[in-house]
Amino acid sequence: MKLIHKFKSPNFNQRKSNKINLIVIHYTALKSISESIKYLSSKKNKVSSHYVISRNGEIYNLVSEKNRAWHAGESYWQGNFDINSFSIGIELDYSPLEKNDIFGSSLTYSLIKLLKKLIKKHKITPENILGHSDVAPYRKIDPGQKFPWNLLEHYNISFCNFLVFRNLESSSKIYW
């Protein structure tokens, strides 16, 4: 798997923890990969991710995994409020309101390859492969209703049905 290191984001700081145990998947909601990279690499936006994957499957590494990217914002998971300190953020070149409104096979399979690599490297469990909407349910809906959680579950890299019905386009969650 080839990573592109051509672009870097200045929007990061030191992690409070050396242990990475979550991966948070996002979508960019922008028109193109070039807009997404520009936005995530702009100092004024104060947002970033470790990786962004284009529709054609190219994987860009914007922030080193050693650093704390600013992707989850105000969020919470399993008693932790500083999700950015122990997670890796992956942005996908997808927008529900633009032409890039499909999670195509090139993007999806690059995501699967990257997830497999990160899971092995950091010993992350499938239950800790999350969407932005999982860690910020009242603020965010990404990766959204069309995201192929079932495909990730098929490859044993996500667990779709853990007490939450995913893929709702509303910000509310339904608990069993």
Phi, psi and omega in degrees: 000125182263128175257142178261122183251019186293330184242144178227145176260138176275359187267080178200167172208190182284144174288149173274349181221142175276346182273120175258119181227009177225151168234130181246124181260134182232168162239154187281329184060027177244166188289333187203167178295323180295320175296319181296313180297317179299315181295313181289344181256003180271125181300325184292336182279340177052043177215150180199178171210162177289320183225151168224135183246128180281167178299330180270010172093003177288136181250119179257132176259108185263331181223135177299143177299338178294337184258163180267101176286157183257074186245329187269339180061212178289112188207171184205138173203128175047051176084002182246134179260336182262072183300323182300331183288337181229031179225167172244132179258132178237120176262142178246137179287083184213140174217124181294345184249007183237185179293334179271056184256025178230135172275086184289169185294323180296314178297311184297316182287330172293321176299315180300315178300314180295316179300316179301318179296313183291321178300314180294314183298317186255002179056052181268136180277154179303329179293344182255020169260108193236163170264159177303324180294338177286324184263349178218061190295338181265355180245328191232151177241355183281149014278002168094175186297327184272357182295134186277064178304323182297326177292318177297320178295322177303323179271010179059035178240011173202159178235103191287326194251044182267088175061355182232134169280117180273175171071026173273137180277004173258167182275358180270154177245151177249123180254144180283000000 
